Amino acid sequence: MSAAQAARFVEALAVANPAPKTELDFTSPYTLLVAVALSAQATDVSVNKATATLFAEAATPEAMVALGEEGLARHIRSIGLWKGKAKNVIALSQQLIEKHGGAVPPDRAALEALPGVGRKTANVVLNVAFGEEAMAVDTHIFRLGNRTGLAPGKTPREVEDGLMKRVPGSLLRDAHHWLILHGRYICKARLPECWHCVAREACNYGDKVLWPPGRAAK
């Protein structure tokens, strides 16, 4: 896909959703960091349900450490991999207190040094909390980048680098939201709903599904 075509693709998403935002509930950089850490292999809906009670009790690193792993576990047992996530959230909260004065650092290296925080999580925090032009590649964006030709790659990092090069600079800040929402609700894994995709004309996918299953073309 050419740069011009990539621009048309993302611009179509921008027109359809001019004010995109994350679907995770948060009130601060810290609660965002925790929510994203909990969202690995879990839906945003399940995370929001858990954090509604969790953040009412512990919305700061100090309160989270005081809550402890068992106290945290009471809130997140419905989320996949909750044991490991509870351990990491307490550990990263402790590290924030000890090394960053309880604040979430607006720095990639410092974020990725926190327990359980990888590049994708760091990118979300940098983008959403600090307004950086960062691209967090999850399974939805990885699929979309390859399927559409927008940014093909064998690894999430290759797709990320491709998107950072091809998405117009003026759209980079919000592109992460447009792409993840498009992959989640339109360009789905099993059946892409091309029949109501606003970016269809700029997409290189060769097997577009132009009509809903069971409905004949008119």
C-alpha positions as CSV (number, residue, x, y, z in Angstrom):
1,M,0.0,0.0,0.0
2,S,1.4,3.4,-1.0
3,A,1.7,6.3,1.5
4,A,-1.2,8.1,-0.3
5,Q,-3.4,5.0,-0.1
6,A,-2.6,4.6,3.6
7,A,-3.5,8.2,4.2
8,R,-6.9,7.7,2.5
9,F,-7.5,4.6,4.7
10,V,-6.8,6.3,8.0
11,E,-8.5,9.6,6.9
12,A,-11.7,7.6,6.3
13,L,-11.6,6.2,9.8
14,A,-10.9,9.8,11.1
15,V,-14.0,11.2,9.4
16,A,-16.2,8.5,10.7
17,N,-14.9,8.9,14.3
18,P,-13.4,12.3,14.8
19,A,-13.0,12.0,18.6
20,P,-11.7,8.5,19.3
21,K,-10.8,7.3,22.8
22,T,-9.8,4.1,24.7
23,E,-12.6,1.9,25.9
24,L,-10.7,1.3,29.2
25,D,-12.0,3.3,32.2
26,F,-9.4,5.3,34.0
27,T,-9.0,8.5,36.0
28,S,-5.2,9.1,36.0
29,P,-2.0,7.8,34.3
30,Y,-1.6,5.3,37.1
31,T,-5.1,3.8,36.8
32,L,-4.6,3.7,33.0
33,L,-1.4,1.8,33.5
34,V,-3.0,-0.7,35.8
35,A,-6.0,-1.1,33.5
36,V,-3.8,-1.7,30.4
37,A,-1.7,-4.2,32.4
38,L,-4.8,-6.1,33.4
39,S,-6.2,-6.1,29.8
40,A,-3.7,-8.5,28.3
41,Q,-5.7,-11.5,27.0
42,A,-8.9,-10.0,28.5
43,T,-11.7,-7.8,27.1
44,D,-12.0,-4.2,28.0
45,V,-15.5,-4.9,29.3
46,S,-14.2,-7.5,31.8
47,V,-11.4,-5.2,32.9
48,N,-13.7,-2.2,33.4
49,K,-16.0,-4.4,35.5
50,A,-13.1,-5.3,37.8
51,T,-11.5,-1.9,38.0
52,A,-14.8,-0.2,38.9
53,T,-14.5,-1.7,42.4
54,L,-10.7,-1.9,42.5
55,F,-10.1,1.8,41.8
56,A,-12.7,2.7,44.3
57,E,-10.5,1.1,46.9
58,A,-7.0,1.6,45.4
59,A,-6.4,4.3,42.8
60,T,-2.8,5.2,43.8
61,P,0.4,3.1,44.0
62,E,0.4,3.6,47.7
63,A,-3.1,2.3,48.2
64,M,-2.5,-0.6,45.8
65,V,0.6,-1.7,47.8
66,A,-1.4,-1.4,51.0
67,L,-4.1,-3.6,49.4
68,G,-1.6,-6.3,48.6
69,E,-1.8,-9.2,46.2
70,E,-4.7,-11.0,48.0
71,G,-6.7,-7.8,48.3
72,L,-6.2,-7.0,44.6
73,A,-7.1,-10.6,43.7
74,R,-10.5,-10.1,45.2
75,H,-11.3,-7.7,42.4
76,I,-9.7,-9.3,39.4
77,R,-10.3,-13.0,39.7
78,S,-12.8,-12.8,36.8
79,I,-9.9,-11.7,34.5
80,G,-7.6,-14.2,32.7
81,L,-4.1,-14.7,34.2
82,W,-5.2,-12.8,37.3
83,K,-2.6,-14.4,39.6
84,G,0.4,-13.2,37.5
85,K,-1.3,-9.8,36.9
86,A,-1.9,-9.3,40.7
87,K,1.8,-9.9,41.4
88,N,2.9,-7.6,38.6
89,V,0.5,-4.7,39.6
90,I,1.7,-4.8,43.2
91,A,5.3,-5.0,42.1
92,L,5.0,-2.1,39.6
93,S,3.2,0.0,42.1
94,Q,6.0,-0.6,44.6
95,Q,8.6,0.4,42.0
96,L,6.7,3.6,41.1
97,I,6.9,4.6,44.7
98,E,10.5,3.7,45.2
99,K,11.9,5.0,41.9
100,H,9.4,7.6,40.6
101,G,7.9,9.2,43.7
102,G,4.6,7.4,43.0
103,A,4.1,9.0,39.6
104,V,3.9,7.2,36.2
105,P,7.0,8.3,34.2
106,P,6.4,9.7,30.7
107,D,9.4,7.7,29.4
108,R,9.4,4.5,27.4
109,A,12.5,3.0,29.0
110,A,11.2,3.7,32.5
111,L,7.8,2.3,31.7
112,E,9.2,-0.9,30.1
113,A,11.4,-1.4,33.2
114,L,8.2,-1.8,35.3
115,P,7.2,-5.4,36.1
116,G,4.7,-6.8,33.6
117,V,4.9,-3.7,31.3
118,G,6.0,-4.4,27.7
119,R,6.2,-2.2,24.6
120,K,2.5,-2.4,23.8
121,T,1.4,-1.3,27.3
122,A,4.0,1.4,27.3
123,N,2.8,2.7,24.0
124,V,-0.8,2.9,25.2
125,V,0.2,4.9,28.3
126,L,2.5,7.2,26.3
127,N,-0.3,7.8,23.8
128,V,-3.3,8.1,26.0
129,A,-1.9,9.6,29.2
130,F,0.9,11.8,27.8
131,G,-0.3,12.6,24.2
132,E,2.7,11.0,22.4
133,E,2.4,9.8,18.9
134,A,2.9,6.1,19.9
135,M,1.3,3.1,18.2
136,A,0.3,0.2,20.4
137,V,0.0,-3.0,18.2
138,D,-2.4,-5.5,19.7
139,T,-3.9,-8.6,18.0
140,H,-6.5,-6.4,16.3
141,I,-4.1,-3.9,14.8
142,F,-1.6,-6.7,13.9
143,R,-4.4,-8.4,11.9
144,L,-5.6,-5.2,10.3
145,G,-2.1,-4.1,9.3
146,N,-1.5,-7.3,7.5
147,R,-5.0,-8.0,6.1
148,T,-5.5,-4.6,4.5
149,G,-1.9,-4.0,3.4
150,L,-1.7,-0.9,5.5
151,A,1.5,-2.1,7.3
152,P,2.4,-5.8,6.7
153,G,4.8,-7.4,9.1
154,K,5.7,-10.7,10.7
155,T,5.9,-9.2,14.2
156,P,4.0,-6.6,16.1
157,R,7.1,-4.4,16.0
158,E,7.3,-4.6,12.2
159,V,3.6,-3.6,12.0
160,E,4.2,-0.8,14.5
161,D,7.2,0.6,12.5
162,G,5.2,0.4,9.3
163,L,2.3,2.3,10.7
164,M,4.5,5.0,12.2
165,K,6.0,5.5,8.7
166,R,2.7,5.4,6.7
167,V,0.1,7.1,8.9
168,P,0.2,10.9,8.2
169,G,1.8,12.8,11.0
170,S,-1.3,14.9,11.6
171,L,-3.3,11.7,12.3
172,L,-0.7,9.7,14.4
173,R,-1.9,10.9,17.8
174,D,-5.3,9.2,17.3
175,A,-4.5,6.5,14.8
176,H,-4.0,3.8,17.5
177,H,-7.6,4.3,18.6
178,W,-9.1,4.3,15.1
179,L,-7.2,1.1,14.2
180,I,-7.9,-0.9,17.3
181,L,-11.6,0.1,17.2
182,H,-11.8,-0.8,13.5
183,G,-10.2,-4.1,14.1
184,R,-12.4,-4.9,17.1
185,Y,-15.7,-4.0,15.5
186,I,-15.4,-4.0,11.7
187,C,-12.3,-5.8,10.4
188,K,-13.0,-8.8,12.7
189,A,-10.9,-11.9,12.7
190,R,-13.4,-14.5,11.5
191,L,-15.5,-12.3,9.2
192,P,-14.5,-8.8,8.3
193,E,-17.6,-6.7,7.9
194,C,-16.5,-5.0,4.7
195,W,-20.0,-4.2,3.7
196,H,-20.0,-1.2,6.1
197,C,-16.3,-0.4,6.2
198,V,-15.7,3.3,5.6
199,A,-12.1,2.6,4.4
200,R,-13.0,-0.2,2.0
201,E,-12.0,1.6,-1.1
202,A,-8.5,2.1,0.2
203,C,-8.1,-1.5,1.4
204,N,-6.0,-4.1,-0.4
205,Y,-7.7,-7.2,1.1
206,G,-8.5,-9.5,-1.8
207,D,-11.4,-11.4,-0.3
208,K,-13.7,-8.6,0.8
209,V,-17.0,-9.6,2.3
210,L,-19.3,-7.2,0.6
211,W,-22.6,-8.6,1.8
212,P,-23.7,-9.9,5.2
213,P,-23.9,-13.7,5.3
214,G,-27.2,-14.9,4.0
215,R,-28.0,-11.7,2.2
216,A,-27.7,-11.8,-1.6
217,A,-26.1,-8.9,-3.5
218,K,-28.7,-6.5,-4.9
